[in-house]
């Protein structure tokens, strides 16, 4: 399972925004394609987004002596590519977001279910510049989709805004969501030549005749095999993380990725180890790891290839079933060796 979209910090929400004093009036916002509506404070700054993030909504109190918003909200969603129990999904989310918090402390927050759907609310504190920020994340599942209503507030103002957050959560109306909406606006394209990603400035030689899709579930690109046998489990994707320290080494970046994986993936057993080696790439310092995990109760081998360049982390993540492992690993290695990143 990949829960990438939900875990990225949106520090842009804490940027400057013109607004007036808080009021209690609310206005309903609807998203017909997703069958969801929500009521937001009328005087907060609101902006609709694209793809998997529906909107951002922020507010800055007039008497603040700094340039950051007091409070903000986002609503996002992503497809779950497994039928794991809700508690398992929520536990994985908790293990991921704890790395965004100070001291890796995440606690459950009281609240009602969203229209009876499986729901879990987590809260944690993180530091942005000199400010303590409290984030409250409400996760709920509908029709194999994971929604996240994410609120943040200056910790000193948490008590004031908690009733507002509760009113917003209680206002959510969710109708049945059709699974086909998950690919609305996206299109699988056939790979007929070297793949080039304009958004992140990299290129790779994926197998010709296979298919790719961009911007789904937080991934720069995902690739699927043409006419793949149902018994075969094969996937490839590239995920980009930005804003790393320019001094971070290739080994440090790879270890950071491994730490996240250790907490969000279920290995074969307690003694299962992640095997890591330096990987020979013609252009970059790179590392490769592999380990065993279970996806939909099926044993698969997961490979992680990493490059850190220009403050960006490039993670090439692939999976294979055991029966096709030898052939697939050769494909994975060759694809990664072909990766080039613009200066």
Rosetta silent file (secondary structure, phi, psi, omega in degrees, C-alpha in Angstrom):
SEQUENCE: XXXXXXXXXXXXXXXXXXXXXXXXXXXXXXXXXXXXXXXXXXXXXXXXXXXXXXXXXXXXXXXXXXXXXXXXXXXXXXXXXXXXXXXXXXXXXXXXXXXXXXXXXXXXXXXXXXXXXXXXXXXXXXXXXXXXXXXXXXXXXXXXXXXXXXXXXXXXXXXXXXXXXXXXXXXXXXXXXXXXXXXXXXXXXXXXXXXXXXXXXXXXXXXXXXXXXXXXXXXXXXXXXXXXXXXXXXXXXXXXXXXXXXXXXXXXXXXXXXXXXXXXXXXXXXXXXXXXXXXXXXXXXXXXXXXXXXXXXXXXXXXXXXXXXXXXXXXXXXXXXXXXXXXXXXXXXXXXXXXXXXX
SCORE:     score description
SCORE:     0.000 S_00000001
   1 L     0.000  139.679  179.464    0.000    0.000    0.000 S_00000001
   2 L  -118.467  121.635 -179.392    1.255    3.461   -0.804 S_00000001
   3 L  -121.597   63.156 -171.594    0.086    6.339    1.272 S_00000001
   4 H   -88.932  -39.950 -173.870    2.202    9.052   -0.129 S_00000001
   5 H   -60.267  -42.587 -173.378   -0.217   11.776   -0.934 S_00000001
   6 H   -68.805  -28.492 -168.174   -1.549   12.041    2.602 S_00000001
   7 H   -87.521  -11.769 -174.782    1.842   12.226    4.354 S_00000001
   8 L   -72.974  129.764  175.707    3.482   15.232    2.645 S_00000001
   9 L   -67.558  134.584  178.735    3.691   18.324    4.840 S_00000001
  10 L  -108.234   74.906 -177.091    1.998   21.301    3.208 S_00000001
  11 H   -67.553  -16.200  176.983    4.002   24.085    4.745 S_00000001
  12 H   -61.725  -19.374  178.663    2.649   26.421    2.087 S_00000001
  13 H   -68.943  -15.314 -175.209   -0.489   26.617    4.168 S_00000001
  14 H  -100.706   23.783  179.169    1.430   28.647    6.703 S_00000001
  15 L   -92.642  172.508 -174.308    2.186   31.475    4.300 S_00000001
  16 L   -66.564  145.650  179.070    0.786   34.975    4.376 S_00000001
  17 L  -156.798  136.372  177.675   -2.859   35.561    3.522 S_00000001
  18 L   -78.513  134.988  178.934   -5.191   38.555    3.835 S_00000001
  19 L  -160.563  170.282  179.300   -8.237   37.930    6.017 S_00000001
  20 L  -108.976 -175.271 -179.944  -10.550   39.568    8.531 S_00000001
  21 L   -63.269  147.711 -178.914  -11.430   38.704   12.128 S_00000001
  22 L   -58.877  141.827  174.675  -12.837   35.195   12.679 S_00000001
  23 L  -127.800  171.218 -178.488  -16.592   34.823   12.361 S_00000001
  24 L  -102.138    1.330  179.827  -18.936   31.926   12.974 S_00000001
  25 L   -76.926  142.373 -178.052  -20.695   32.038    9.613 S_00000001
  26 E  -122.959  153.222  175.748  -20.105   29.073    7.328 S_00000001
  27 E  -129.110  138.191 -176.400  -20.469   28.522    3.599 S_00000001
  28 E   -84.526  134.472  174.123  -20.920   25.142    1.951 S_00000001
  29 E  -115.220  132.066 -176.537  -18.430   23.932   -0.639 S_00000001
  30 E  -120.606  147.040  177.369  -19.408   21.005   -2.856 S_00000001
  31 E  -129.846   84.844 -171.703  -17.393   18.636   -5.042 S_00000001
  32 L   -57.538  -36.600 -178.020  -19.995   16.818   -7.143 S_00000001
  33 L   -63.306  -29.301  178.582  -17.566   14.475   -8.889 S_00000001
  34 L   -99.294   -5.117  179.790  -16.545   13.061   -5.529 S_00000001
  35 L    64.533   35.591 -177.414  -19.994   13.330   -3.994 S_00000001
  36 E  -131.197  143.287  174.706  -18.681   15.275   -1.004 S_00000001
  37 E  -136.730  156.108 -176.526  -19.573   18.620    0.553 S_00000001
  38 E  -153.412  146.870  178.807  -18.173   20.512    3.518 S_00000001
  39 E  -104.443  130.423 -176.031  -18.934   23.801    5.288 S_00000001
  40 E  -124.477  153.218  177.908  -16.064   26.231    5.869 S_00000001
  41 E   -55.947  132.329 -171.184  -15.811   29.587    7.670 S_00000001
  42 L   -63.516  -31.673 -173.336  -17.051   32.215    5.263 S_00000001
  43 L   -98.167    7.944  174.550  -14.243   34.717    5.873 S_00000001
  44 L   -82.463  149.879  178.467  -11.306   32.309    5.535 S_00000001
  45 E   -73.778  126.166 -173.346   -9.216   32.476    2.372 S_00000001
  46 E  -123.122  136.195  177.163  -10.253   29.554    0.149 S_00000001
  47 E  -143.489  126.951  176.546   -8.577   28.127   -2.953 S_00000001
  48 E   -78.162  146.376 -177.006   -9.507   25.027   -4.915 S_00000001
  49 L  -113.960 -170.133 -178.138   -6.651   22.730   -5.903 S_00000001
  50 L  -121.436  167.596  176.730   -6.091   20.024   -8.513 S_00000001
  51 L    57.078 -125.606 -169.685   -5.764   16.252   -8.647 S_00000001
  52 L   -85.423   -6.364  176.444   -5.961   14.606   -5.214 S_00000001
  53 E  -105.938  120.434 -173.125   -6.094   17.759   -3.092 S_00000001
  54 E   -78.956  -41.100 -178.590   -9.522   19.387   -3.207 S_00000001
  55 E  -163.411  164.858  164.082   -8.807   22.717   -1.511 S_00000001
  56 E  -123.655  149.634 -177.749   -6.782   24.749    0.952 S_00000001
  57 E  -146.201  120.449 -174.178   -8.395   27.164    3.381 S_00000001
  58 E  -134.575  161.203 -179.607   -6.390   29.505    5.636 S_00000001
  59 E  -149.981  138.245  176.861   -6.892   32.419    8.027 S_00000001
  60 L  -122.018  122.641  178.654   -4.580   34.962    9.664 S_00000001
  61 L   -69.613  141.553 -173.644   -5.708   36.866   12.723 S_00000001
  62 L   -65.059  -30.874 -173.590   -5.250   40.626   12.389 S_00000001
  63 L   -86.835    4.768  178.230   -3.466   41.136   15.710 S_00000001
  64 L   -72.204  145.012 -177.667   -0.637   38.719   14.948 S_00000001
  65 L  -103.506   24.813  177.801    2.823   40.257   14.778 S_00000001
  66 L  -138.209  176.417 -172.516    4.186   37.798   12.229 S_00000001
  67 L  -102.239   19.680 -176.445    3.468   36.878    8.609 S_00000001
  68 L  -109.441  150.656  178.939    2.142   33.343    9.084 S_00000001
  69 L   -67.373  146.783  177.625   -1.414   32.086    9.055 S_00000001
  70 L   -75.236  -37.678 -170.997   -2.999   31.282   12.379 S_00000001
  71 E  -150.100  152.761  178.764   -4.997   28.332   11.087 S_00000001
  72 E  -158.813  161.013 -178.698   -5.449   26.300    7.918 S_00000001
  73 E  -140.037  148.752  165.390   -7.230   23.309    6.378 S_00000001
  74 E  -137.797  154.412  171.619   -6.828   20.933    3.458 S_00000001
  75 E  -128.850  122.581 -177.973   -8.994   18.086    2.207 S_00000001
  76 E  -134.699  169.052  179.556   -7.317   15.385    0.125 S_00000001
  77 E  -152.903  159.887  173.794   -7.974   11.823   -0.960 S_00000001
  78 E  -155.859  156.613  178.103   -6.258    8.840   -2.521 S_00000001
  79 E   -79.592  140.033  172.200   -7.105    5.347   -3.690 S_00000001
  80 L   -92.347  121.466 -176.960   -6.153    2.418   -1.506 S_00000001
  81 L   -92.099   31.423  173.120   -4.600   -0.227   -3.717 S_00000001
  82 L  -152.940  169.494  178.060   -5.424   -3.014   -1.274 S_00000001
  83 L  -108.186   36.006  179.871   -8.383   -4.252    0.740 S_00000001
  84 L   -62.549  149.008  176.777   -6.580   -4.075    4.078 S_00000001
  85 L   -58.543  151.916 -176.958   -8.777   -3.595    7.186 S_00000001
  86 H   -57.439  -41.996 -179.026   -9.376    0.019    8.166 S_00000001
  87 H   -60.775  -35.483  178.464   -7.427   -0.335   11.419 S_00000001
  88 H   -66.621  -42.051  178.059   -4.402   -1.556    9.461 S_00000001
  89 H   -61.914  -47.497 -177.650   -4.602    1.460    7.131 S_00000001
  90 H   -63.791  -38.269  178.981   -4.915    3.875   10.043 S_00000001
  91 H   -65.048  -38.553  177.931   -1.984    2.276   11.883 S_00000001
  92 H   -64.766  -42.371  177.667    0.202    2.641    8.805 S_00000001
  93 H   -59.542  -45.416 -179.038   -0.791    6.293    8.512 S_00000001
  94 H   -60.302  -41.563 -179.953    0.051    6.859   12.176 S_00000001
  95 H   -66.019  -28.191  178.872    3.475    5.267   11.740 S_00000001
  96 H   -77.945  -49.742 -172.240    4.174    7.565    8.801 S_00000001
  97 H   -71.657  -15.949 -179.949    3.005   10.896   10.233 S_00000001
  98 H   -62.782  -24.074  178.843    4.881   10.448   13.495 S_00000001
  99 H   -77.333   -6.854  175.273    8.036   11.462   11.614 S_00000001
 100 H   -91.909   -8.867 -173.141    6.442   14.844   10.935 S_00000001
 101 L   -99.865  160.030  171.011    5.970   15.517   14.663 S_00000001
 102 H   -70.363  132.293  177.368    8.288   16.728   17.377 S_00000001
 103 H    62.978   15.808  176.794    9.603   13.732   19.344 S_00000001
 104 H    54.257   39.815 -179.583    7.609   11.355   17.083 S_00000001
 105 L  -106.265  116.936  176.680    4.563   11.690   19.344 S_00000001
 106 L  -127.010  131.495 -179.305    1.129   11.123   17.748 S_00000001
 107 E  -124.147  154.388  175.128   -2.035   10.704   19.812 S_00000001
 108 E   -76.332  144.609 -175.231   -5.616    9.801   19.014 S_00000001
 109 L  -116.562  134.653 -177.379   -8.036   12.685   19.132 S_00000001
 110 L   -67.798  144.468  178.270  -11.678   12.300   20.232 S_00000001
 111 L   172.614  157.957 -178.951  -14.351   12.733   17.600 S_00000001
 112 L   -81.075  160.444  175.017  -17.339   11.107   15.929 S_00000001
 113 L   -66.668  149.721  176.085  -17.216    8.982   12.798 S_00000001
 114 L   -80.994  102.144  179.755  -17.757   10.788    9.505 S_00000001
 115 L    49.250   39.744  175.932  -21.278    9.649    8.551 S_00000001
 116 L    78.533   -0.682  179.400  -20.617    6.216   10.015 S_00000001
 117 L   -74.578  156.718  172.662  -17.539    5.593    7.845 S_00000001
 118 E   -56.468  124.637 -172.412  -14.374    4.089    9.374 S_00000001
 119 E  -138.471  142.003  172.957  -12.718    7.127   10.926 S_00000001
 120 E  -143.939  136.138 -179.417   -9.597    7.891   12.938 S_00000001
 121 E  -118.342  126.915  178.905   -8.385   11.283   14.160 S_00000001
 122 E  -120.204  149.707  175.441   -4.745   11.895   15.057 S_00000001
 123 E  -135.382  146.948  176.474   -3.063   14.967   16.475 S_00000001
 124 E  -156.765  167.278 -178.352    0.561   15.941   16.870 S_00000001
 125 E  -117.335  137.947  172.726    2.761   19.005   17.346 S_00000001
 126 E  -137.166  163.701 -177.698    5.593   20.160   15.114 S_00000001
 127 E  -107.449  128.152  175.746    7.804   23.221   15.039 S_00000001
 128 E  -122.989  117.452 -167.964    7.862   25.622   12.099 S_00000001
 129 L    53.061 -124.681 -179.813   10.498   28.340   12.501 S_00000001
 130 L   -97.469    5.690 -172.381   10.008   29.338   16.144 S_00000001
 131 E   -98.134  141.381  170.614    6.305   28.448   16.239 S_00000001
 132 E   -89.669  124.608 -177.758    4.636   25.404   17.741 S_00000001
 133 E  -117.442  131.815  173.793    1.937   24.128   15.379 S_00000001
 134 E  -100.559  129.969  178.510   -0.747   21.592   16.299 S_00000001
 135 E  -115.502  133.096  177.327   -2.046   19.452   13.444 S_00000001
 136 E  -119.273  116.690 -175.316   -5.304   17.483   13.637 S_00000001
 137 E  -112.673  117.768  177.823   -5.739   14.892   10.877 S_00000001
 138 E  -103.239  113.431  179.167   -9.124   13.257   10.339 S_00000001
 139 E  -105.265  133.977  174.554   -8.891   10.137    8.167 S_00000001
 140 E  -145.157  151.318 -172.819  -11.977    8.340    6.892 S_00000001
 141 E  -116.322  134.226  175.757  -12.530    5.601    4.335 S_00000001
 142 E  -143.548  121.973  174.549  -15.288    5.329    1.771 S_00000001
 143 L    53.558   46.618  178.114  -15.417    2.842   -1.096 S_00000001
 144 L    63.767   27.768  172.885  -11.696    2.003   -0.849 S_00000001
 145 E  -120.148  136.953  177.287  -10.716    5.675   -0.822 S_00000001
 146 E  -102.205  116.395  176.053   -8.822    7.291    2.044 S_00000001
 147 E   -98.199  149.696  176.181   -9.844   10.901    2.747 S_00000001
 148 E  -136.925  115.578  169.897   -7.855   13.237    4.971 S_00000001
 149 E   -96.601  110.207 -173.599   -9.174   16.470    6.471 S_00000001
 150 E  -110.955  121.842  179.003   -6.026   18.091    7.798 S_00000001
 151 E  -117.390  141.934  171.851   -6.171   21.107   10.101 S_00000001
 152 E  -133.642  151.637 -178.493   -3.295   23.031   11.598 S_00000001
 153 E  -153.908  148.095  171.290   -3.285   25.886   14.081 S_00000001
 154 E   -55.754  126.976 -171.355   -0.803   27.833   16.149 S_00000001
 155 H   -56.288  -33.668  179.650   -0.733   25.727   19.315 S_00000001
 156 H   -67.532  -15.082 -179.910   -1.428   28.715   21.551 S_00000001
 157 H  -109.920   10.021 -177.140   -4.731   29.205   19.683 S_00000001
 158 H   -57.624  -48.301 -176.670   -5.821   25.557   19.624 S_00000001
 159 H   -59.484  -36.984 -179.325   -8.499   25.884   22.293 S_00000001
 160 H   -66.216  -38.367 -173.135  -10.106   28.795   20.454 S_00000001
 161 H   -95.315   -9.119  179.694  -10.341   26.935   17.130 S_00000001
 162 H   -56.271  -43.356  176.532  -11.236   23.430   18.310 S_00000001
 163 H   -61.048  -32.478  178.520  -15.011   24.177   18.148 S_00000001
 164 H   -67.841  -46.214  178.730  -14.533   25.420   14.574 S_00000001
 165 H   -59.853  -40.684  179.933  -12.711   22.223   13.571 S_00000001
 166 H   -64.008  -42.827  179.277  -15.468   20.137   15.149 S_00000001
 167 H   -62.916  -39.542  179.663  -18.171   22.041   13.266 S_00000001
 168 H   -65.854  -45.150  177.998  -16.298   21.568    9.992 S_00000001
 169 H   -59.656  -44.553 -177.564  -15.898   17.813   10.585 S_00000001
 170 H   -69.351  -17.064 -178.246  -19.554   17.435   11.464 S_00000001
 171 H   -83.432  -11.579 -174.821  -20.587   19.306    8.313 S_00000001
 172 L   -65.080  127.537  175.016  -19.092   16.734    5.934 S_00000001
 173 E  -118.054  124.921 -174.208  -21.700   15.056    3.737 S_00000001
 174 E  -128.823  118.992  175.962  -20.489   12.078    1.754 S_00000001
 175 L   -95.853  177.856 -179.904  -22.466   10.192   -0.860 S_00000001
 176 L   -63.490  129.765 -179.013  -21.424    7.009   -2.621 S_00000001
 177 L  -103.012  129.308  179.216  -18.227    7.581   -4.582 S_00000001
 178 L   -79.858  134.264 -178.847  -17.702    5.743   -7.834 S_00000001
 179 H   -58.630  -28.484 -177.735  -14.266    4.113   -8.144 S_00000001
 180 H   -64.519  -20.108 -179.788  -13.877    5.421  -11.692 S_00000001
 181 H   -64.706  -21.803 -175.986  -13.546    8.956  -10.336 S_00000001
 182 H   -65.697  -23.630  178.500  -10.102    8.022   -9.094 S_00000001
 183 H  -110.196   10.887  177.297   -8.678    8.157  -12.597 S_00000001
 184 L   -64.322  128.187 -178.212  -10.745   11.107  -13.765 S_00000001
 185 L    88.799   -7.391  177.160   -8.353   13.589  -15.314 S_00000001
 186 L  -111.443  159.676  179.096   -5.622   10.966  -15.623 S_00000001
 187 L  -150.910  126.653  171.807   -4.774    8.838  -18.599 S_00000001
 188 L   -69.783  135.379 -179.920   -2.542    5.814  -19.046 S_00000001
 189 E  -123.317  145.452 -178.931   -0.220    6.369  -21.964 S_00000001
 190 E   -77.666  138.688  178.460    1.744    3.840  -23.963 S_00000001
 191 L   -85.548  111.226 -177.198    5.532    3.985  -23.667 S_00000001
 192 L  -116.181   -6.362  177.979    6.838    4.329  -27.200 S_00000001
 193 L  -160.376 -172.488  179.900   10.188    6.006  -26.532 S_00000001
 194 L   -57.782  132.618 -179.134   12.322    7.199  -23.630 S_00000001
 195 E   -79.657  134.833  178.102   10.108    8.475  -20.815 S_00000001
 196 E  -130.058  130.045  179.567   10.607   12.117  -19.800 S_00000001
 197 E  -105.624  108.455 -176.028    8.992   13.784  -16.798 S_00000001
 198 L   -69.659  -31.420 -175.954    8.651   17.526  -17.394 S_00000001
 199 L   -68.219  -38.828 -174.724    7.511   18.317  -13.845 S_00000001
 200 L  -115.422   -0.758  171.694   10.585   16.914  -12.098 S_00000001
 201 L    69.815   39.038  174.945   13.157   16.952  -14.877 S_00000001
 202 E  -130.810  162.162  178.595   14.152   13.300  -15.110 S_00000001
 203 E  -140.623  153.965 -177.359   14.033   10.652  -17.812 S_00000001
 204 E  -152.166  155.063  176.008   14.176    6.827  -17.868 S_00000001
 205 L   -99.707   88.568  172.376   14.043    3.933  -20.320 S_00000001
 206 L   -78.468  158.600  178.899   10.986    1.919  -19.297 S_00000001
 207 L   -57.279  131.729  179.011   10.168   -1.172  -21.397 S_00000001
 208 L   -65.239  142.504 -178.902    8.608   -0.153  -24.687 S_00000001
 209 L    91.151  -13.220  174.805    4.962   -1.092  -25.056 S_00000001
 210 L   -80.424 -179.001 -174.870    4.260   -0.793  -21.331 S_00000001
 211 E  -127.637  147.924  178.962    2.029    1.972  -19.936 S_00000001
 212 E  -131.181  159.041  176.004    2.583    4.876  -17.557 S_00000001
 213 E  -143.504  140.582 -175.095    0.454    7.308  -15.601 S_00000001
 214 E  -111.298  148.943  169.430    1.583   10.495  -13.864 S_00000001
 215 L    73.749   22.037  179.840    0.550   12.279  -10.688 S_00000001
 216 L  -102.407  133.707  177.362   -1.461    9.513   -9.014 S_00000001
 217 L    53.852   35.571  175.618   -1.259    8.941   -5.239 S_00000001
 218 L    80.179    5.814 -179.657    1.626   11.359   -4.915 S_00000001
 219 L   -95.921  142.222  176.000    3.868    9.580   -7.411 S_00000001
 220 L   -64.178  -40.499  178.012    5.674   11.343  -10.234 S_00000001
 221 E  -156.905  146.891  172.853    5.010    8.311  -12.447 S_00000001
 222 E  -129.437  143.283 -174.631    3.704    4.766  -12.141 S_00000001
 223 E  -125.241  138.492  175.592    4.277    2.041  -14.741 S_00000001
 224 E  -127.973  151.212 -178.185    2.341   -1.119  -15.505 S_00000001
 225 L   -78.926  141.840  176.558    3.156   -4.021  -17.788 S_00000001
 226 L   -72.250  134.048  177.946    1.114   -4.533  -20.925 S_00000001
 227 L    52.780   45.087 -178.543   -1.086   -7.659  -20.773 S_00000001
 228 L   -67.886  135.390  177.693    0.272   -8.600  -17.384 S_00000001
 229 L   -65.141  134.536 -179.145   -0.554  -12.112  -16.215 S_00000001
 230 L   -58.115  -25.271 -179.820   -2.928  -12.001  -13.209 S_00000001
 231 L   -78.793  -13.739 -177.132   -0.577  -14.322  -11.305 S_00000001
 232 L   -93.110  135.451  176.676    2.311  -11.865  -11.690 S_00000001
 233 L  -113.415  105.578 -177.535    2.801   -9.047   -9.204 S_00000001
 234 E  -139.802  132.958  175.542    4.908   -6.309  -10.771 S_00000001
 235 E  -149.723  151.619  175.049    4.957   -2.567  -10.202 S_00000001
 236 E  -141.786  142.341  177.488    7.314    0.348  -10.783 S_00000001
 237 E  -161.808  157.163  177.352    7.052    3.949   -9.704 S_00000001
 238 E  -121.383  128.921  177.018    9.076    7.066   -8.982 S_00000001
 239 E  -119.905  136.055 -177.492    8.378    9.285   -5.994 S_00000001
 240 E  -113.980  131.895  171.477   10.056   12.664   -5.518 S_00000001
 241 E  -117.679  137.893 -174.434   10.607   14.404   -2.186 S_00000001
 242 L  -116.234  163.296  173.303   11.823   17.986   -2.146 S_00000001
 243 L    87.224   23.484  177.478   13.509   20.361    0.282 S_00000001
 244 L   -76.383  156.706  174.178   16.381   18.248    1.580 S_00000001
 245 L   -60.331  129.542 -179.576   19.494   19.782    3.103 S_00000001
 246 L   -58.378  -19.683 -177.298   21.984   20.344    0.253 S_00000001
 247 L   -90.548   -2.772 -178.208   24.645   18.655    2.395 S_00000001
 248 L   -65.221  138.826 -179.060   22.770   15.369    2.817 S_00000001
 249 L   -90.561  165.899  178.126   24.685   12.401    1.449 S_00000001
 250 H   -60.545  -39.013 -179.502   23.363    9.608   -0.746 S_00000001
 251 H   -68.477  -41.061  179.346   23.738    7.173    2.149 S_00000001
 252 H   -63.831  -41.820  178.745   21.908    9.450    4.610 S_00000001
 253 H   -64.304  -44.835 -179.900   19.005    9.917    2.218 S_00000001
 254 H   -60.970  -42.802  179.541   18.737    6.185    1.566 S_00000001
 255 H   -64.291  -35.087  177.741   18.745    5.445    5.310 S_00000001
 256 H   -64.883  -41.074  177.262   15.995    8.008    5.859 S_00000001
 257 H   -63.624  -42.711 -179.704   13.843    6.259    3.243 S_00000001
 258 H   -61.896  -37.895 -179.036   14.531    2.887    4.873 S_00000001
 259 H   -63.000  -40.378  177.457   13.444    4.187    8.261 S_00000001
 260 H   -64.930  -44.246 -178.402   10.064    5.212    6.859 S_00000001
 261 H   -62.879  -37.211 -179.769    9.663    1.871    5.099 S_00000001
 262 H   -61.011  -30.580 -175.892   10.454   -0.072    8.262 S_00000001
 263 H   -92.768  -17.870 -176.534    7.539    1.586    9.993 S_00000001
 264 H  -110.837  -10.843  179.205    4.908    1.445    7.269 S_00000001
 265 L  -113.292  145.134 -179.050    5.499   -1.959    5.670 S_00000001
 266 L   -94.525  111.721  179.886    4.951   -5.364    7.268 S_00000001
 267 E   -77.420  172.906 -174.944    8.008   -7.552    6.752 S_00000001
 268 L   -62.638  -37.096  179.705    7.872  -11.354    6.583 S_00000001
 269 L  -164.990  177.493 -176.583    8.834  -11.786   10.222 S_00000001
 270 L   -62.656  -29.680 -177.244   10.636  -10.215   13.134 S_00000001
 271 L   -90.865   -0.592 -179.021   13.972  -11.495   11.890 S_00000001
 272 L   -67.336  131.448 -177.541   13.490  -10.293    8.330 S_00000001
 273 L  -112.402  149.689  172.447   16.242   -7.878    7.364 S_00000001
 274 L   -87.457  122.574 -178.387   16.422   -5.157    4.746 S_00000001
 275 E   -92.880  125.279 -176.213   19.379   -5.906    2.492 S_00000001
 276 E  -126.924  137.885  176.034   21.242   -2.801    1.282 S_00000001
 277 E  -142.406  157.616  168.643   24.149   -2.390   -1.140 S_00000001
 278 E   -68.732  143.124 -178.581   25.766    0.377   -3.128 S_00000001
 279 E  -114.199  137.357 -179.053   24.429    0.329   -6.663 S_00000001
 280 E   -84.238  104.290  175.758   26.555    1.048   -9.714 S_00000001
 281 L  -111.104  140.590 -176.152   24.958    3.881  -11.639 S_00000001
 282 L   -65.800  -17.110 -173.831   26.853    5.510  -14.526 S_00000001
 283 L  -123.447  -28.837 -168.642   26.143    9.051  -13.278 S_00000001
 284 L  -129.540  159.348  170.279   25.166    9.177   -9.615 S_00000001
 285 E   -78.571  119.901 -172.949   25.967    7.833   -6.166 S_00000001
 286 E  -136.936  158.878  176.569   23.110    5.405   -5.548 S_00000001
 287 E  -131.235  154.537  179.511   21.930    2.716   -3.168 S_00000001
 288 E  -134.771  135.615  175.840   19.648   -0.271   -3.583 S_00000001
 289 E  -131.554  158.148  171.940   17.716   -2.210   -0.941 S_00000001
 290 E  -148.756  153.001  178.673   15.267   -5.086   -0.997 S_00000001
 291 E  -159.787  169.583 -179.516   13.067   -6.844    1.515 S_00000001
 292 E   -99.282  136.445  176.276   10.021   -9.083    1.722 S_00000001
 293 E  -141.634  171.874  178.002    6.561   -7.671    2.418 S_00000001
 294 E  -116.810  129.729  176.335    2.965   -8.776    2.067 S_00000001
 295 E  -125.409  120.703 -175.339    0.500   -7.067   -0.268 S_00000001
 296 L    52.582   41.638  178.441   -3.068   -8.379   -0.248 S_00000001
 297 L    64.528   17.700  178.194   -1.723  -11.364    1.729 S_00000001
 298 E  -113.292  134.231 -179.733    0.701  -12.171   -1.075 S_00000001
 299 E   -73.622  124.532  179.034    4.445  -12.380   -0.526 S_00000001
 300 E  -133.739  157.712  176.018    6.312   -9.872   -2.698 S_00000001
 301 E  -104.084  127.460 -178.034    9.859   -8.570   -2.913 S_00000001
 302 E  -106.105  131.354  176.828   10.204   -4.800   -2.673 S_00000001
 303 E  -114.966  137.514  177.618   13.173   -2.969   -4.203 S_00000001
 304 E  -123.667  124.000  176.250   14.173    0.592   -3.323 S_00000001
 305 E  -119.685  136.072 -174.874   16.623    2.580   -5.444 S_00000001
 306 E  -133.326  146.095  171.743   17.589    6.106   -4.397 S_00000001
 307 E  -137.022  136.581  171.984   19.306    9.214   -5.755 S_00000001
 308 E  -116.861  126.068 -177.278   19.676   12.541   -3.962 S_00000001
 309 E  -155.553  132.060  176.094   20.413   15.548   -6.182 S_00000001
 310 L    54.835   45.276  179.104   19.831   19.300   -5.963 S_00000001
 311 L    67.381    6.780  178.287   17.897   18.995   -2.635 S_00000001
 312 E  -110.291  139.677  174.862   15.501   16.496   -4.243 S_00000001
 313 E  -102.037  129.512 -179.797   15.211   12.831   -3.344 S_00000001
 314 E  -111.591  113.300 -179.245   14.395   10.405   -6.163 S_00000001
 315 E  -111.070  115.799  174.758   12.953    7.094   -4.981 S_00000001
 316 E  -100.622  111.097 -175.295   12.445    4.340   -7.555 S_00000001
 317 E  -116.555  130.288 -175.837   10.298    1.697   -5.859 S_00000001
 318 E  -135.264  158.446  177.091    9.452   -1.626   -7.489 S_00000001
 319 E  -138.457  151.731  178.007    7.817   -4.909   -6.511 S_00000001
 320 E  -149.787  145.972  170.632    7.902   -8.445   -7.873 S_00000001
 321 L   -77.942  165.643 -176.290    6.442  -11.807   -6.981 S_00000001
 322 L   -66.487  -38.067 -174.576    8.905  -14.653   -6.365 S_00000001
 323 L   -61.798  -32.090 -176.642    8.096  -16.610   -9.522 S_00000001
 324 L  -109.616   14.752 -171.450    9.186  -13.752  -11.812 S_00000001
 325 H   -59.803  -49.188 -174.836   11.868  -12.274   -9.539 S_00000001
 326 H   -57.563  -47.767 -179.553   14.974  -13.086  -11.588 S_00000001
 327 H   -69.080  -41.716 -176.429   13.659  -11.520  -14.792 S_00000001
 328 H   -67.818  -38.049 -179.705   12.001   -8.569  -13.083 S_00000001
 329 H   -63.013  -36.939  176.262   15.063   -7.587  -11.041 S_00000001
 330 H   -62.002  -41.759  177.673   17.089   -7.326  -14.250 S_00000001
 331 H   -62.248  -46.900 -178.585   14.417   -5.027  -15.692 S_00000001
 332 H   -59.022  -47.298 -178.825   14.396   -2.881  -12.538 S_00000001
 333 H   -59.750  -46.023 -177.823   18.198   -2.555  -12.509 S_00000001
 334 H   -65.870  -39.616  178.284   18.377   -1.582  -16.185 S_00000001
 335 H   -62.902  -44.336 -178.249   15.572    0.982  -15.875 S_00000001
 336 H   -67.163  -38.236  177.972   17.239    2.620  -12.883 S_00000001
 337 H   -61.289  -26.137 -177.835   20.642    2.687  -14.587 S_00000001
 338 L   -83.079   -6.723 -174.543   19.010    4.639  -17.431 S_00000001
 339 L   -68.069  132.218  176.464   17.734    7.398  -15.133 S_00000001
 340 E  -130.780  141.806 -177.524   19.029   10.893  -15.896 S_00000001
 341 E  -121.440  131.933  177.852   18.243   14.107  -13.999 S_00000001
 342 L   -64.954  147.151  179.095   18.497   17.609  -15.457 S_00000001
 343 L   -70.615    0.000    0.000   21.002   19.895  -13.796 S_00000001
